[in-house]
């Protein structure tokens, strides 16, 4: 069973040094570990992180109040662990059932930490023996099996009445690889032609 998530060593050392001397360094470090656990995987690393203080308050993995999360988030932005992305001008509020509500401010890992997480992910993949996603080999298509020429029968000659019978309109027929059924009107016209000898 896997143990608790830990920040990669280089990232942990860099962040610990950046948080040194801060009153809320423990809360900031706990929030950083929590966010990295869920958002530093290769597929989510460049995604925007919606940090909802109300939803995270009292979360058992964090144990922080809403006020402590707010302070920790501000410190993580200040020390360059996270980058803050404000909504575009004119899109700061959204309509909800309870009226206008301010849109969430999104965050991403700041550039230096994003690069460090990318390197840590690559090392972890190499340690597991998993190939990097960009280097995965694409399986080649199997070549179609062709029947030997000796087994192919020569086309047999048909008499003129047989050819005419094969080309008769009516019932179902194949056109350009698709089966096409004659419409009731076409079938009736064909029966009429046969009846009058055309």
C-alpha positions as CSV (number, residue, x, y, z in Angstrom):
1,X,0.0,0.0,0.0
2,X,1.4,3.4,-0.9
3,X,2.2,5.8,1.9
4,X,1.2,9.4,2.2
5,X,2.1,11.8,-0.6
6,X,5.4,13.7,-0.2
7,X,6.8,16.5,-2.3
8,X,9.8,15.5,-4.5
9,X,13.0,16.2,-2.6
10,X,14.2,19.2,-4.7
11,X,10.8,20.9,-4.6
12,X,10.4,20.3,-0.9
13,X,13.8,21.8,-0.1
14,X,13.2,24.9,-2.3
15,X,9.7,25.5,-0.8
16,X,10.9,24.9,2.8
17,X,13.6,27.5,2.2
18,X,11.2,30.0,0.7
19,X,8.7,29.6,3.6
20,X,11.4,29.9,6.3
21,X,10.5,32.6,8.9
22,X,6.8,32.8,7.9
23,X,4.3,32.5,10.8
24,X,2.0,30.3,8.8
25,X,4.7,28.2,7.1
26,X,3.2,24.9,8.3
27,X,-0.2,25.8,6.9
28,X,1.3,26.9,3.6
29,X,3.4,23.8,3.4
30,X,0.4,21.6,4.1
31,X,-1.6,23.3,1.4
32,X,1.3,23.0,-1.1
33,X,1.5,19.3,-0.4
34,X,-2.3,18.9,-0.8
35,X,-2.4,20.7,-4.1
36,X,0.7,18.9,-5.5
37,X,-0.8,15.6,-4.6
38,X,-3.9,16.2,-6.8
39,X,-2.6,18.6,-9.4
40,X,1.1,17.7,-10.2
41,X,0.4,14.6,-12.3
42,X,1.6,14.9,-15.9
43,X,-2.0,15.2,-17.2
44,X,-3.0,17.9,-14.8
45,X,0.2,19.8,-14.2
46,X,-0.7,22.7,-16.6
47,X,-4.4,22.9,-15.6
48,X,-5.7,25.8,-13.6
49,X,-6.3,24.9,-10.0
50,X,-9.6,26.1,-8.5
51,X,-8.8,26.5,-4.8
52,X,-12.2,26.8,-3.0
53,X,-11.5,27.8,0.6
54,X,-15.0,27.0,1.8
55,X,-14.8,23.5,0.4
56,X,-11.3,22.8,1.8
57,X,-12.0,24.2,5.2
58,X,-12.0,21.3,7.7
59,X,-10.9,18.8,5.1
60,X,-9.4,15.9,7.1
61,X,-6.2,15.8,4.9
62,X,-5.6,19.5,5.6
63,X,-7.1,20.3,9.0
64,X,-7.1,24.1,8.2
65,X,-9.8,26.7,8.6
66,X,-11.0,28.9,5.8
67,X,-8.9,31.8,7.2
68,X,-5.8,29.7,7.4
69,X,-6.3,28.4,3.8
70,X,-6.6,32.1,2.6
71,X,-3.4,33.1,4.4
72,X,-1.5,30.0,3.2
73,X,-2.7,30.5,-0.4
74,X,-1.5,34.2,-0.3
75,X,1.9,33.0,1.0
76,X,2.3,30.3,-1.7
77,X,1.6,33.0,-4.4
78,X,4.1,35.4,-2.7
79,X,6.9,32.9,-2.6
80,X,6.4,31.8,-6.2
81,X,5.0,28.3,-5.7
82,X,1.7,29.3,-7.3
83,X,0.8,31.9,-9.9
84,X,-2.6,33.6,-9.6
85,X,-4.9,34.1,-12.6
86,X,-7.7,36.6,-12.3
87,X,-10.8,36.2,-14.5
88,X,-10.8,38.4,-17.6
89,X,-12.1,41.9,-17.4
90,X,-15.9,41.8,-17.5
91,X,-16.1,38.2,-16.5
92,X,-15.4,38.6,-12.7
93,X,-18.9,37.7,-11.8
94,X,-21.3,34.9,-12.9
95,X,-25.1,34.5,-12.5
96,X,-26.2,31.9,-10.1
97,X,-29.5,30.9,-8.5
98,X,-28.6,33.1,-5.5
99,X,-27.7,36.1,-7.8
100,X,-24.3,37.4,-9.0
101,X,-21.3,35.6,-7.5
102,X,-17.6,36.4,-8.0
103,X,-15.9,33.8,-10.1
104,X,-13.2,31.7,-8.5
105,X,-9.6,33.0,-8.8
106,X,-7.6,30.2,-10.5
107,X,-4.0,29.3,-9.7
108,X,-1.3,27.3,-11.5
109,X,2.0,26.1,-10.4
110,X,4.5,28.9,-11.1
111,X,7.0,28.2,-13.9
112,X,10.0,27.1,-11.9
113,X,7.9,24.6,-9.8
114,X,6.1,23.4,-12.9
115,X,9.4,22.6,-14.5
116,X,10.6,20.8,-11.4
117,X,7.4,18.8,-11.2
118,X,7.8,17.8,-14.8
119,X,11.3,16.6,-14.1
120,X,10.1,14.7,-11.0
121,X,7.3,13.0,-13.0
122,X,9.8,11.9,-15.7
123,X,12.1,10.4,-13.0
124,X,9.2,8.6,-11.4
125,X,8.2,7.1,-14.8
126,X,11.7,6.0,-15.5
127,X,12.0,4.4,-12.1
128,X,8.8,2.5,-12.8
129,X,10.1,1.5,-16.2
130,X,7.2,3.2,-17.9
131,X,8.1,4.8,-21.3
132,X,7.6,8.6,-21.5
133,X,4.3,9.4,-23.2
134,X,5.9,11.1,-26.2
135,X,8.2,8.1,-26.9
136,X,5.6,5.4,-26.8
137,X,5.9,3.2,-29.9
138,X,2.9,2.9,-32.2
139,X,2.2,-0.7,-33.1
140,X,2.4,-1.3,-36.8
141,X,-0.6,-2.6,-38.7
142,X,-0.5,-6.2,-39.7
143,X,-0.1,-6.7,-43.4
144,X,-3.2,-8.1,-45.1
145,X,-2.9,-11.7,-46.0
146,X,-3.1,-12.4,-49.7
147,X,-4.2,-15.8,-51.1
148,X,-1.5,-17.5,-53.1
149,X,-2.0,-17.2,-56.9
150,X,-2.4,-20.9,-57.3
151,X,-5.5,-21.0,-55.2
152,X,-7.3,-18.2,-57.2
153,X,-9.7,-19.7,-59.6
154,X,-10.0,-18.1,-63.1
155,X,-13.2,-16.3,-63.7
156,X,-15.7,-18.4,-65.4
157,X,-17.4,-17.3,-68.7
158,X,-21.1,-16.5,-68.5
159,X,-23.6,-16.7,-71.3
160,X,-25.5,-13.6,-72.4
161,X,-28.8,-14.6,-70.7
162,X,-26.9,-15.2,-67.4
163,X,-25.3,-11.7,-67.6
164,X,-28.7,-10.1,-68.3
165,X,-30.2,-12.0,-65.3
166,X,-27.3,-10.8,-63.0
167,X,-27.8,-7.1,-64.0
168,X,-31.6,-7.1,-63.7
169,X,-33.0,-4.3,-61.5
170,X,-35.1,-5.2,-58.5
171,X,-34.6,-6.7,-55.1
172,X,-31.3,-5.6,-53.5
173,X,-28.1,-4.7,-55.3
174,X,-24.7,-3.4,-54.4
175,X,-23.6,0.0,-55.6
176,X,-20.1,1.4,-54.6
177,X,-19.8,-1.1,-51.8
178,X,-23.1,-0.4,-50.1
179,X,-26.2,-2.5,-50.4
180,X,-29.1,-0.6,-51.9
181,X,-32.7,-1.9,-51.9
182,X,-34.9,-0.9,-54.8
183,X,-37.8,1.4,-53.8
184,X,-41.3,0.0,-54.0
185,X,-41.9,2.2,-57.1
186,X,-38.8,0.9,-58.8
187,X,-39.8,-2.7,-58.1
188,X,-43.3,-2.0,-59.5
189,X,-41.9,-0.5,-62.7
190,X,-39.6,-3.5,-63.1
191,X,-42.5,-5.9,-62.7
192,X,-44.5,-3.9,-65.3
193,X,-41.5,-4.0,-67.7
194,X,-41.2,-7.7,-67.4
195,X,-45.0,-8.1,-67.8
196,X,-45.1,-6.3,-71.1
197,X,-41.8,-7.8,-72.3
198,X,-39.5,-4.8,-72.3
